Amino acid sequence: MTDLSCSVSGCANNRCEKCCRPDIKVSGPDSTETKQTYCANFQDREEDAPQNAVDSFSPNPSMEVHCDVENCAYNRNRNCKADHIDISTTQVNDGQTKTQCGTFRTAE
């Protein structure tokens, strides 16, 4: 299990900077830098929609993190083996906001 912090306040799965899902998937198979990764379970929280809208009411501080980022140092058989990961947002393509795995490190 991986300790997960999520600062993506616009995600319907986020509550108190934790995820309310039982697990997540970090994707971006050919990523060579952090901003090319993303949380595949991000769900845009519409205005007036409740947070924690998916799967569970309670934030889950530790969960299975599946990973298809092939050259991440923490990827072991499509599972993240980092003790802690940070999911956050970043700006790409002239200001577009997207999620990213801030813990991504290129495997050597």
Beta strands, then each sheet from edge to edge (+ up, - down):
strand 1: 2-6
strand 2: 14-15
strand 3: 18-19
strand 4: 23-27
strand 5: 38-39
strand 6: 62-67
strand 7: 75-76
strand 8: 79-80
strand 9: 84-92
strand 10: 96-101
sheet 1: 5+ 4- 6- 1+ 9+ 10-
sheet 2: 2+ 3-
sheet 3: 7+ 8-
end
